[in-house]
Amino acid sequence: MRMRPGFLVLSITGIISIMGFFSVLVLYRGASDEYRLASQKANHQKAKYLAQSGLEASIMILKKIPIDLLYTYNIIENPPPLPIGNSIVTISISEETGKVNLNRLVHFFDDEVDLRNREILDRLSENLGISYRIWDGVIDWIDENSTAMPSGAEKFDYEAMNPPRTVKNGRMHDLSELVLIPGISTFLLYQDIRPETEREKVSSDFATEKENFLTAEDYILANHLSVYLPDNVNHGDKININSAPYHVILSLSEFMTKEAALAILKERSLRGRIKNVSDLSSLSELDIPSVGGVTLFQEIENRISTDDILYKIVAEASFLSQTAHVIGVYSNPESKIVYYSE
């Protein structure tokens, strides 16, 4: 049957109209999606600016307020939220030199293992109930040579992995790098690593005055480690006794006892902040025999300090549906940011 010319024209016109309608619909949806994405991006950018303002405000607090007051009013451990504009910016401030710095496991000048820091990490492993062998892998990750530690891994080991990886052979910039090293998992690094039975036991054992000094946070490996260094790497090689967690204090010496570590925590809680290392010399728990005929206090006094060197600041802010956070590490002696990430 032959199609009439008029009907053919109408059919083609109808098809074109329908195609045009769907084209407009697709364009509208595309424009709507682009607008929504642009709006989300703009809101995220505003949230980031707010977070950056929180970081700057935190630095001003550290510069302007005496350190004793920051500890007395618990601003270091639990800083208040900051109202900026029409938003609230939450911040956290932690002093990093109370932790064991993994980048100090290897000497900068000769690429050799720092035995003192390795001993502290080995004791930390024992105190937390994990294998000390993981530090072999960390050493190989940092050092620049190609000789693997007994339980470590070097270039050829990483290349043989599935998928292949590249060993860093340089200083770490973030703790998250640890999960790239064989033997270290996200769970091991960021979770409470005690068995469930041990959690119940410890919870019961520390249900008295000690509960203020030991929490689940003390059994998370990442809370005891740092990788941040001041620009002057020779500055701040000692453990800051004012910010050191319980298990780091317990790892300062093989002669350190639980009673002595808790006595230090009690003393700094009582004082608000220990101003001088010599303030600890009167603690009877530290007046016990140690290596070489000296007391425990005499052994550790050259391994600890009361100086706040590096502050890690995490600032988070939201704008409408978007949230952003920034991280900055502020060097107190140098009065500047030595690390920043978003």
Secondary structure, DSSP 8 states (H G I E B T S, - for coil): ----HHHHHHHHHHHHHHHHHHHHHHHHHHHHHHHHHHHHHHHHHHHHHHHHHHHHHHHHHHHHS-HHHHHHTTTTTS---EEETTEEEEEEEEEGGGSEEGGGGB-TTT--B-HHHHHHHHHHHHHHT--TTHHHHHHHHHSSS----TT---HHHHHTSSS------S--S-GGGGGGSTT--HHHHHS--S-HHHHHHHHHHTSSGGGGT--GGGG-GGGGEE----SSTTS--SEETTT--HHHHHTS-TT--HHHHHHHHHHHHHHSS---GGGGTT-GGG-SB-GGG-BHHHHHTTTEE----EEEEEEEEEETTEEEEEEEEEETTTTEEEEEE-
